[in-house]
Amino acid sequence: MHRFWKRFVSPIIETAQPRRLIEIGAEFGWNTAPVLEYCRRTGATLEIIDPAPPPALLEVLARYPAEHVYHRAKSLDVIPQIQPVDLVLLDGDHNWHTVYNELLAIFRGASEAGAAPPIVVFHDIAWPYARRDMYYTPLDLDPSARHPYADRGMLPGQSELTENGLNANFHNALHEGGPRNGVLTGIEDFIAGYGKPLAFRQLPFFNGLGILVPEERTTPALEALIDSFYSRESLLETVVTLETDGMRVRAELAAQNIRLTRQAEALRRAKSTIEALRAELGAKPAG
Ligand SMILES: C[S@@+](CC[C@H](N)C(=O)[O-])C[C@H]1O[C@@H](n2cnc3c(N)ncnc32)[C@H](O)[C@@H]1O
């Protein structure tokens, strides 16, 4: 989600001015740090949920002791204990079961406390996890809550997993699509069952950002801001960023190819030197 911070997530937070926030799935704290800066400036509080904090996240948290509450836990275990918030950044376990039940718990908590439900900003609502589950710890889930999965990669437009695809080091559902599969499907199913108006807007690039605004949180300023994300200028800026990112990746791949070619050449030379030495030793008369 951090790639959306400057142009999208930060302006949403500055416009909505939440007093209490939750971040589900903080990883290295790349999003967490600027949110905590916002908290320091405005007196807001951030509740952070991540069961597997890398050292980089703990370093970020140590810099902002007064601005955060950290839960080293899974979202579904801890959300019911957290008091209602104004805004949630949701980027944890990318599967239907988790996302659907996170939303249920967040909205139920607000309703029981008599509070307005929060604005929810999601990551990974586009390919590859819009219509395909991924599980950080699949064995922790009831088998009925997960699809068959494998540690294999994904290619756009192909349901079957493949050796040469993206994110082959994650536990990905074997197939894309169908019921109860993927982050976007979880959000849509929640919205369909909610019973009250919920505006949901999607930015389908950088793996996708979703913005869910309950009626009670809608303001003209927030609506205008979200509309501006779809202006010609904003979309052009996104195209340029995507193009620049693409070129950077191509440059990295080219540099890596050159390194591999050089290493293979050095290996080939070392092998032929060893073979020549062996032949020389073998050719020498004994004694
Ligand atoms: C994609 S990363 C988050 C990236 C981060 N939001 C960013 O933009 O830089 C997902 C994180 O979710 C955490 N996670 C996995 N399962 C979770 C769960 N059930 N509840 C909360 N966090 C979870 C993982 O430990 C991981 O750090």
The ligand as an SDF file (V2000), in Angstrom:
LIG
                    3D

 27 29  0  0  0  0  0  0  0  0999 V2000
    1.7170   -6.9020    2.1730 C   0  0  0  0  0  0  0  0  0  0  0  0
    2.3230   -6.7830    3.7840 S   0  0  0  0  0  0  0  0  0  0  0  0
    1.8690   -5.1660    4.2870 C   0  0  0  0  0  0  0  0  0  0  0  0
    2.5890   -4.0770    3.5760 C   0  0  0  0  0  0  0  0  0  0  0  0
    2.3930   -2.6790    4.1530 C   0  0  0  0  0  0  0  0  0  0  0  0
    1.0040   -2.3680    4.3740 N   0  0  0  0  0  0  0  0  0  0  0  0
    2.9930   -1.6540    3.2190 C   0  0  0  0  0  0  0  0  0  0  0  0
    2.2890   -0.9810    2.4820 O   0  0  0  0  0  0  0  0  0  0  0  0
    4.2270   -1.5030    3.2190 O   0  0  0  0  0  0  0  0  0  0  0  0
    1.2480   -7.8070    4.6950 C   0  0  0  0  0  0  0  0  0  0  0  0
    1.5350   -7.8680    6.1760 C   0  0  0  0  0  0  0  0  0  0  0  0
    0.3860   -8.4630    6.7880 O   0  0  0  0  0  0  0  0  0  0  0  0
    0.8020   -9.2320    7.8690 C   0  0  0  0  0  0  0  0  0  0  0  0
   -0.2560  -10.2110    8.1690 N   0  0  0  0  0  0  0  0  0  0  0  0
   -0.4210  -11.4630    7.7000 C   0  0  0  0  0  0  0  0  0  0  0  0
   -1.5260  -12.0120    8.2230 N   0  0  0  0  0  0  0  0  0  0  0  0
   -2.0880  -11.0830    9.0170 C   0  0  0  0  0  0  0  0  0  0  0  0
   -3.2640  -11.0670    9.8410 C   0  0  0  0  0  0  0  0  0  0  0  0
   -4.0700  -12.1170    9.9140 N   0  0  0  0  0  0  0  0  0  0  0  0
   -3.5150   -9.9400   10.5480 N   0  0  0  0  0  0  0  0  0  0  0  0
   -2.6820   -8.8580   10.4530 C   0  0  0  0  0  0  0  0  0  0  0  0
   -1.5910   -8.8170    9.6900 N   0  0  0  0  0  0  0  0  0  0  0  0
   -1.2860   -9.9270    8.9860 C   0  0  0  0  0  0  0  0  0  0  0  0
    2.1150   -9.8600    7.4160 C   0  0  0  0  0  0  0  0  0  0  0  0
    2.9000  -10.2320    8.5370 O   0  0  0  0  0  0  0  0  0  0  0  0
    2.7170   -8.7300    6.5870 C   0  0  0  0  0  0  0  0  0  0  0  0
    3.6010   -7.9760    7.3650 O   0  0  0  0  0  0  0  0  0  0  0  0
  1  2  1  0
  2  3  1  0
  2 10  1  0
  3  4  1  0
  4  5  1  0
  5  6  1  0
  5  7  1  0
  7  8  2  0
  7  9  1  0
 10 11  1  0
 11 12  1  0
 11 26  1  0
 12 13  1  0
 13 14  1  0
 13 24  1  0
 14 15  1  0
 14 23  1  0
 15 16  2  0
 16 17  1  0
 17 18  1  0
 17 23  2  0
 18 19  1  0
 18 20  2  0
 20 21  1  0
 21 22  2  0
 22 23  1  0
 24 25  1  0
 24 26  1  0
 26 27  1  0
M  CHG  2   2   1   9  -1
M  END
$$$$
